[in-house]
Amino acid sequence: NNFYMLPFLLGLAGLLFLINKSQEDLIVTGLLFLFSGVAIVVYLNAPAVEPRERDYAYAGSYYIFAIWIGLGVLYLADLISKVLTNKKIVGILAIAIGLVVPAIMASEGWDDHDRSQRYFSVESAANMLETCQPNAILFTEGDNDTFPLWFAQEVLGIRQDVRVCNTSLLGTPWYIEQMTKKAYTSEALPLKFDKKLYQEGNNDYIRYYPNNPKKEDEIISLSKYLSLVKAQSAAVVRGDQTIFPSKRFGLNFNNKAEIVKNGSVPEKYKELFLDNRYPRFEFEIQDNGFSKDALMTLELISEVNKENWNRPIYFASNRHPSGLGLGNFIMEEGMAYRLTPLPVARMGQHTVNIDLMYHNLMENEELKWTNLDDKSIFYSDQYGHFVSNTREKYFSLAHALYLDKDYERAKAVINKSLAEIPDGPFYYDMYNFYMASAVLYPMGEKELALEIINTMAERTVEVMNYQNLYGNQKPQYNVRTFYIYRSLNGAIKDFYQKNNLKNKIEEFGL
């Protein structure tokens, strides 16, 4: 976008108008501009790279500069009045010249601010809800993954039986209380803590305090531990601080057959689960403490276990509470990650419930992909996260099918991904490279694999060459994009070397 500095110059003209006409207004607006702009920058000391632009923090300074832009029209009127005496003509000319600025801003900036044809931020949330089992609990982490889900449920009425629970808010008393109430068709979360135990200042952080630091921790019952916390027993309280005496917890299963019936165990592991090899749900806390939201998460898991895993538990991203040691129990079966009572990560080549995930991603007619193939629409770099997360799921399924030697369905999954999210407006990303290098090429689909990888290699070289123009300076565009392409540069080069395609390295100049 090129605004030819006209908004800036018109704002300076307005500043000159105040200098000549009103010193008091100059001081007031000048102070507001400085304290809501430069002073905020110094005060916040924000890092250079953020998940998204934080320019709203400086909105006050923008308001002031917009006032100066408006006063710039009066400055133009003063200049014109030195040549023309007709006040009406002076006013019309000043306004007409001033309107050039918003006209240029609209024509240059409209396409990259227009969101009228962008639907996937909400559709990706709807797709996630549609791939959850009925009456599920879906844990989210922050704003970006939670707000689209809320919109899909609250405004569009999609899958209101799924209870969305934001872990960033689960440490606040008002939100915990909200989660203990039914919402729409979703049941309340089974949190049995007394209100006084989760008020601010109570159980905000639970520390590890072993009974005998020299001995290995014993496995203690999670349900028993939580009952002691609820009773504020001396066994789990030191002073006014709640502690946990062991990092290793376990939950006994009440009725394994009922758990299997509720669908919490993948088909391929049912027989293994029903024998005595895994008599209980065991996990180990990774850190030396956890916060209130983690305590509530543990409470929920304990209560769901009492009811034979009658409610599916999902995490919206793979950044699940890893500090709780639940990583081995995460299974993919759609757009979210499901918690299972079995340590599936230790048991096979992959953690994908293949048949259920294939149904959810390939046969579910509720999934939507509006305008992801329309190159006339501008999608911001941040918007690409929604698409990249979806491509990741299709790669996971395709790779699991490849490992199971189900090549036909593996290719079908990749073709579906390429058809719904083609190359442009969302260019191939790392997960497309994985599809090509780790699935298509080794199973013999070399032509399609190289078509994808060669296209990515060409783009990678362009980006790296652009960066080299600036030597050791920071990249002159999105920093995240540069690091992604730098990683791709090495990955593509390694692929060519391992597969005796060194001529491609020379051809693209990697």
Solvent accessible surface area in square Angstrom, and as a share of the most:
residue,aa,sasa,rsa
1,N,116,0.60
2,N,82,0.42
3,F,66,0.27
4,Y,132,0.50
5,M,119,0.53
6,L,55,0.27
7,P,20,0.13
8,F,95,0.40
9,L,90,0.45
10,L,14,0.07
11,G,0,0.00
12,L,63,0.31
13,A,12,0.10
14,G,0,0.00
15,L,42,0.21
16,L,81,0.40
17,F,30,0.13
18,L,7,0.03
19,I,75,0.38
20,N,106,0.54
21,K,122,0.52
22,S,31,0.20
23,Q,104,0.46
24,E,137,0.61
25,D,72,0.38
26,L,35,0.18
27,I,104,0.53
28,V,85,0.49
29,T,17,0.10
30,G,17,0.17
31,L,89,0.44
32,L,93,0.46
33,F,59,0.25
34,L,91,0.45
35,F,132,0.55
36,S,26,0.17
37,G,10,0.10
38,V,91,0.52
39,A,35,0.27
40,I,47,0.24
41,V,79,0.45
42,V,112,0.64
43,Y,178,0.68
44,L,86,0.43
45,N,124,0.63
46,A,50,0.38
47,P,89,0.56
48,A,93,0.72
49,V,91,0.52
50,E,56,0.25
51,P,81,0.51
52,R,76,0.28
53,E,129,0.58
54,R,73,0.27
55,D,64,0.33
56,Y,135,0.51
57,A,36,0.28
58,Y,42,0.16
59,A,29,0.23
60,G,26,0.25
61,S,6,0.04
62,Y,111,0.42
63,Y,147,0.56
64,I,13,0.07
65,F,40,0.17
66,A,58,0.45
67,I,86,0.43
68,W,12,0.04
69,I,41,0.21
70,G,42,0.40
71,L,38,0.19
72,G,0,0.00
73,V,36,0.20
74,L,87,0.43
75,Y,47,0.18
76,L,34,0.17
77,A,19,0.15
78,D,47,0.24
79,L,81,0.40
80,I,25,0.13
81,S,55,0.35
82,K,162,0.69
83,V,122,0.70
84,L,65,0.32
85,T,133,0.77
86,N,76,0.39
87,K,180,0.76
88,K,153,0.65
89,I,83,0.42
90,V,11,0.06
91,G,27,0.26
92,I,103,0.52
93,L,69,0.34
94,A,1,0.01
95,I,99,0.50
96,A,50,0.39
97,I,85,0.43
98,G,6,0.06
99,L,108,0.54
100,V,69,0.40
101,V,10,0.06
102,P,65,0.41
103,A,60,0.47
104,I,36,0.18
105,M,82,0.37
106,A,47,0.37
107,S,89,0.57
108,E,55,0.25
109,G,6,0.06
110,W,170,0.60
111,D,85,0.44
112,D,38,0.20
113,H,137,0.61
114,D,48,0.25
115,R,179,0.65
116,S,66,0.43
117,Q,85,0.38
118,R,34,0.12
119,Y,93,0.35
120,F,0,0.00
121,S,25,0.16
122,V,36,0.21
123,E,17,0.08
124,S,19,0.12
125,A,7,0.05
126,A,4,0.03
127,N,2,0.01
128,M,28,0.13
129,L,0,0.00
130,E,34,0.15
131,T,2,0.01
132,C,5,0.03
133,Q,52,0.23
134,P,97,0.61
135,N,46,0.24
136,A,0,0.00
137,I,0,0.00
138,L,0,0.00
139,F,4,0.02
140,T,4,0.03
141,E,69,0.31
142,G,24,0.23
143,D,61,0.32
144,N,82,0.42
145,D,40,0.21
146,T,0,0.00
147,F,109,0.46
148,P,19,0.12
149,L,1,0.01
150,W,81,0.28
151,F,89,0.37
152,A,0,0.00
153,Q,15,0.07
154,E,98,0.44
155,V,96,0.55
156,L,94,0.47
157,G,41,0.39
158,I,31,0.16
159,R,54,0.20
160,Q,42,0.19
161,D,31,0.16
162,V,2,0.01
163,R,13,0.05
164,V,7,0.04
165,C,0,0.00
166,N,5,0.02
167,T,23,0.13
168,S,74,0.48
169,L,48,0.24
170,L,2,0.01
171,G,26,0.25
172,T,42,0.24
173,P,30,0.19
174,W,140,0.49
175,Y,4,0.01
176,I,0,0.00
177,E,51,0.23
178,Q,87,0.39
179,M,7,0.03
180,T,47,0.28
181,K,120,0.51
182,K,124,0.53
183,A,35,0.27
184,Y,120,0.46
185,T,89,0.52
186,S,2,0.01
187,E,78,0.35
188,A,31,0.24
189,L,5,0.03
190,P,32,0.20
191,L,16,0.08
192,K,121,0.51
193,F,15,0.06
194,D,78,0.41
195,K,110,0.46
196,K,135,0.57
197,L,11,0.06
198,Y,7,0.03
199,Q,68,0.30
200,E,150,0.67
201,G,58,0.55
202,N,62,0.32
203,N,17,0.09
204,D,66,0.34
205,Y,90,0.34
206,I,0,0.00
207,R,130,0.47
208,Y,53,0.20
209,Y,109,0.42
210,P,30,0.19
211,N,116,0.59
212,N,65,0.33
213,P,108,0.68
214,K,194,0.82
215,K,141,0.60
216,E,140,0.63
217,D,26,0.13
218,E,135,0.61
219,I,47,0.24
220,I,46,0.23
221,S,44,0.29
222,L,0,0.00
223,S,39,0.25
224,K,132,0.56
225,Y,5,0.02
226,L,3,0.01
227,S,57,0.37
228,L,52,0.26
229,V,0,0.00
230,K,59,0.25
231,A,75,0.58
232,Q,73,0.32
233,S,31,0.20
234,A,87,0.67
235,A,56,0.43
236,V,2,0.01
237,V,29,0.17
238,R,85,0.31
239,G,77,0.74
240,D,146,0.76
241,Q,50,0.22
242,T,5,0.03
243,I,3,0.01
244,F,0,0.00
245,P,20,0.13
246,S,5,0.03
247,K,36,0.15
248,R,70,0.26
249,F,0,0.00
250,G,2,0.02
251,L,5,0.03
252,N,100,0.51
253,F,24,0.10
254,N,99,0.51
255,N,68,0.35
256,K,38,0.16
257,A,65,0.51
258,E,62,0.28
259,I,0,0.00
260,V,21,0.12
261,K,160,0.68
262,N,52,0.26
263,G,35,0.34
264,S,3,0.02
265,V,4,0.03
266,P,5,0.03
267,E,124,0.56
268,K,114,0.48
269,Y,14,0.05
270,K,52,0.22
271,E,141,0.63
272,L,39,0.20
273,F,0,0.00
274,L,76,0.38
275,D,56,0.29
276,N,140,0.72
277,R,159,0.58
278,Y,50,0.19
279,P,84,0.53
280,R,80,0.29
281,F,1,0.00
282,E,64,0.29
283,F,11,0.05
284,E,85,0.38
285,I,2,0.01
286,Q,106,0.47
287,D,77,0.40
288,N,101,0.52
289,G,6,0.06
290,F,13,0.05
291,S,44,0.28
292,K,4,0.02
293,D,36,0.18
294,A,11,0.08
295,L,0,0.00
296,M,1,0.00
297,T,1,0.01
298,L,0,0.00
299,E,0,0.00
300,L,2,0.01
301,I,0,0.00
302,S,1,0.01
303,E,13,0.06
304,V,2,0.01
305,N,5,0.03
306,K,94,0.40
307,E,106,0.47
308,N,25,0.13
309,W,3,0.01
310,N,75,0.38
311,R,13,0.05
312,P,11,0.07
313,I,1,0.00
314,Y,1,0.00
315,F,5,0.02
316,A,9,0.07
317,S,23,0.15
318,N,80,0.41
319,R,162,0.59
320,H,26,0.11
321,P,36,0.22
322,S,71,0.45
323,G,25,0.24
324,L,4,0.02
325,G,13,0.12
326,L,0,0.00
327,G,35,0.34
328,N,50,0.25
329,F,5,0.02
330,I,13,0.07
331,M,3,0.01
332,E,19,0.08
333,E,2,0.01
334,G,1,0.01
335,M,9,0.04
336,A,2,0.01
337,Y,15,0.06
338,R,6,0.02
339,L,1,0.00
340,T,2,0.01
341,P,1,0.01
342,L,0,0.00
343,P,8,0.05
344,V,0,0.00
345,A,44,0.34
346,R,167,0.61
347,M,39,0.18
348,G,44,0.43
349,Q,128,0.57
350,H,22,0.10
351,T,37,0.22
352,V,6,0.04
353,N,21,0.11
354,I,19,0.10
355,D,96,0.50
356,L,47,0.24
357,M,0,0.00
358,Y,30,0.11
359,H,88,0.39
360,N,6,0.03
361,L,1,0.00
362,M,40,0.18
363,E,96,0.43
364,N,30,0.15
365,E,169,0.76
366,E,91,0.41
367,L,16,0.08
368,K,90,0.38
369,W,36,0.13
370,T,54,0.31
371,N,37,0.19
372,L,0,0.00
373,D,94,0.48
374,D,48,0.25
375,K,149,0.63
376,S,100,0.64
377,I,22,0.11
378,F,92,0.38
379,Y,24,0.09
380,S,33,0.21
381,D,57,0.30
382,Q,65,0.29
383,Y,15,0.06
384,G,18,0.17
385,H,72,0.32
386,F,44,0.18
387,V,2,0.01
388,S,21,0.14
389,N,80,0.41
390,T,7,0.04
391,R,3,0.01
392,E,28,0.13
393,K,8,0.04
394,Y,1,0.00
395,F,32,0.14
396,S,20,0.13
397,L,0,0.00
398,A,0,0.00
399,H,54,0.24
400,A,1,0.00
401,L,1,0.00
402,Y,45,0.17
403,L,47,0.24
404,D,70,0.36
405,K,152,0.64
406,D,42,0.22
407,Y,91,0.35
408,E,150,0.67
409,R,72,0.26
410,A,0,0.00
411,K,68,0.29
412,A,35,0.27
413,V,0,0.00
414,I,0,0.00
415,N,62,0.32
416,K,52,0.22
417,S,1,0.01
418,L,29,0.14
419,A,74,0.57
420,E,45,0.20
421,I,1,0.00
422,P,34,0.22
423,D,33,0.17
424,G,2,0.02
425,P,31,0.19
426,F,16,0.07
427,Y,125,0.48
428,Y,28,0.11
429,D,27,0.14
430,M,39,0.17
431,Y,55,0.21
432,N,0,0.00
433,F,10,0.04
434,Y,76,0.29
435,M,0,0.00
436,A,0,0.00
437,S,24,0.15
438,A,33,0.25
439,V,0,0.00
440,L,0,0.00
441,Y,24,0.09
442,P,65,0.41
443,M,28,0.12
444,G,50,0.48
445,E,53,0.24
446,K,102,0.43
447,E,151,0.68
448,L,43,0.21
449,A,0,0.00
450,L,37,0.18
451,E,103,0.46
452,I,0,0.00
453,I,0,0.00
454,N,31,0.16
455,T,40,0.23
456,M,4,0.02
457,A,0,0.00
458,E,95,0.43
459,R,51,0.19
460,T,0,0.00
461,V,25,0.14
462,E,106,0.48
463,V,27,0.16
464,M,35,0.15
465,N,82,0.42
466,Y,86,0.33
467,Q,19,0.09
468,N,101,0.52
469,L,138,0.69
470,Y,73,0.28
471,G,49,0.47
472,N,163,0.84
473,Q,115,0.51
474,K,142,0.60
475,P,16,0.10
476,Q,90,0.40
477,Y,66,0.25
478,N,54,0.28
479,V,43,0.24
480,R,88,0.32
481,T,30,0.17
482,F,13,0.06
483,Y,102,0.39
484,I,53,0.27
485,Y,29,0.11
486,R,127,0.46
487,S,63,0.41
488,L,1,0.01
489,N,32,0.17
490,G,32,0.31
491,A,29,0.22
492,I,0,0.00
493,K,69,0.29
494,D,70,0.36
495,F,14,0.06
496,Y,0,0.00
497,Q,79,0.35
498,K,166,0.70
499,N,46,0.24
500,N,130,0.67
501,L,31,0.15
502,K,126,0.54
503,N,93,0.47
504,K,37,0.16
505,I,22,0.11
506,E,145,0.65
507,E,113,0.51
508,F,34,0.14
509,G,54,0.52
510,L,36,0.18
